[in-house]
Amino acid sequence: MRPSSQLLAPGFIRRSLDEFKRFSNIVIKQEGLRNPTTPYELLDFSDPATVRECKTMSDADMGGFSRVVLDHVPSDASVPAHARFHGSISIDLPPNRPQIQRTGYAAWRNRDRPATIFGKSLWDIDPYAYLALRVKSDGRKYFVNVQTETIVPTDIHQHRLYARRPGEWETVLIKWNDFVRTNHGVVIEPQTEILRQKVRSVGIGLIDRVPGPFDLAIGKIWATNETGDGKTAEATPVETDAEKVALEAENALR
């Protein structure tokens, strides 16, 4: 049997080697026997390629008028390289589409990552307590969205992105256990924890349906057991039950 051209492609080999190195480091450092101390990078937007590996979504996909862009901003003397999630929210309904009753959202997430020699590329964040995001927010109500390789592919685990200092760079920590399971924007019961061994994608959405511009800068996203990255990092002070109530209230207003 001859290997396919996909298996021989340089990108496939490089990804497989990177994954092998990660597994080797876990074994060498014995991190499988204790909580790892090294952060696990998920998305680093200092690299323009990371932005290209993401996709945007909005109500414009079904005829709405919201605009969304995710682009790379190179570093300069005062600004680190990052991704800029920006655009404008519109709640105007598309004409001649009576089945569309609600608009006003925009979002992005990473695309499904290409396979390696070890199989489908999924993040195993089980050894980590927090999802960390380095962001600069405009103060709007953004949600962090996490998808896993689950039997219900439309399930999304969500949590508000609670930025404490709009207009400034900050690190926001969210406990993985505090994410709330939703499906098409509705909180699902019974609640189940994230399938932490098989995280497929991470992204951010704006679903407050408030017309007008939005602008969110994202430096990087990673999994960690630390409460800081050399800078002040503030854990989100919200437990799962409280976050579920907040999401249900938000949904009731949509």
PyMOL commands that set and color helices and strands:
alter all, ss='L'
color gray80, all
select helices_A, chain A and resi 5-8+10-28+31-33+48-52+59-62+176-178+240-252
alter helices_A, ss='H'
color red, helices_A
select strands_A, chain A and resi 40-44+54-58+67-73+82-89+106-110+130-136+142-148+155-160+169-175+180-183+186-187+199-206+212-224+233-235
alter strands_A, ss='S'
color yellow, strands_A
deselect
rebuild
show_as cartoon
